[in-house]
Amino acid sequence: MNTSIGILSDTHGFIHPNIVKLMNKCDIIIHAGDIIDEKTLQALKPKQKLIAIQGNNDTHITHLNLIEKLSFSSGNIIIEHGHKHGHHQPSHNSLRAAYPNSKIIIYGHTHKQVIDKIKTPWIINPGAAGKIRNHGGSKCFILKINHLQKWKITPYIFN
């Protein structure tokens, strides 16, 4: 059995329609960046949505069930807004140092889509899911974890 997790960042009142379609096929949605209008998230169907609080500096996530970490047997997924480690481009080394036991670190707020998987843990910034403040395509990731705890991350960009 696979768990499919949609990962998106800044929406600023808009999520690209193709990203909405992708997210609605997922079991869980993680939103790690700015949410200007939470009504935007109503287009997203999965019951479990994890949201990193705007301006947050730690791993606390609020929304349904007050989940703080998304845990799997092989490790944790850490979600943070990104301010603590640098507004535009957090230092990957500082994120690894802050969350040494995590499997994957997801941070939002910056618009550039980045995957850094040179060494564990993986560090992901999905980029902006909307185009209002984004000067490129709308971006997201799909993270799939199978029953053997194998991790696969696929980036998507829509113009």
Secondary structure as the mmCIF struct_conf table of DSSP 4:
data_model
#
loop_
_struct_conf.conf_type_id
_struct_conf.id
_struct_conf.beg_label_comp_id
_struct_conf.beg_label_asym_id
_struct_conf.beg_label_seq_id
_struct_conf.end_label_comp_id
_struct_conf.end_label_asym_id
_struct_conf.end_label_seq_id
STRN STRN1 THR A 3 LEU A 8
TURN_TY1_P TURN_TY1_P1 HIS A 12 GLY A 13
HELX_RH_AL_P HELX_RH_AL_P1 PRO A 17 MET A 23
TURN_TY1_P TURN_TY1_P2 ASN A 24 LYS A 25
BEND BEND1 CYS A 26 ASP A 27
STRN STRN2 ILE A 28 HIS A 31
BEND BEND2 GLY A 33 GLY A 33
BEND BEND3 ILE A 36 ILE A 36
HELX_RH_3T_P HELX_RH_3T_P1 GLU A 38 ALA A 43
BEND BEND4 LYS A 47 LYS A 47
STRN STRN3 GLN A 48 ALA A 52
HELX_LH_PP_P HELX_LH_PP_P1 ILE A 53 ILE A 53
TURN_TY1_P TURN_TY1_P3 GLN A 54 GLY A 55
BEND BEND5 ASP A 58 THR A 59
STRN STRN4 ILE A 61 HIS A 63
HELX_RH_3T_P HELX_RH_3T_P2 LEU A 64 LEU A 66
STRN STRN5 LEU A 70 PHE A 72
TURN_TY1_P TURN_TY1_P4 SER A 73 SER A 74
STRN STRN6 GLY A 75 GLU A 80
BEND BEND6 GLY A 82 GLY A 82
HELX_RH_3T_P HELX_RH_3T_P3 HIS A 83 HIS A 85
BEND BEND7 HIS A 87 GLN A 89
HELX_RH_AL_P HELX_RH_AL_P2 HIS A 92 ALA A 98
BEND BEND8 TYR A 99 TYR A 99
TURN_TY1_P TURN_TY1_P5 PRO A 100 ASN A 101
STRN STRN7 SER A 102 TYR A 107
BEND BEND9 HIS A 109 HIS A 109
BEND BEND10 HIS A 111 LYS A 112
STRN STRN8 VAL A 114 ASP A 116
BEND BEND11 ILE A 118 PRO A 121
STRN STRN9 TRP A 122 ASN A 125
BEND BEND12 ALA A 129 ARG A 133
BEND BEND13 HIS A 135 GLY A 136
STRN STRN10 SER A 138 ILE A 145
TURN_TY1_P TURN_TY1_P6 HIS A 147 LEU A 148
STRN STRN11 TRP A 151 PHE A 158
#
